[in-house]
Amino acid sequence: MSMLAEALEHLVRGIVDTPEAVRVDTRRQPRGEKLEVRVDPADLGRVIGRQGRTASALRAVLDGLAGHPVRMDVVDTDRR
């Protein structure tokens, strides 16, 4: 797991009610690294935040750590 994925997992575990359900997957893409965050469906709103503010703040922290824009997606695990 990359340093960015570990940092993101640590931050998200501090936000959610079910930290043991947090999983961060790293995917390599032609345009760079993509981090996919999976949480308990009940915690999805906490990670996204009102009008996406929490997710935006997490992206800003990741961008600062990486020194370049990093794509982060919150995956809805409730959908099939």
Summary of the structure (lengths in Angstrom):
residues: 80
radius of gyration: 11.9
end to end distance: 26.0
largest distance: 34.8
contacts: 225
relative contact order: 0.22
helix: 51%
strand: 24%
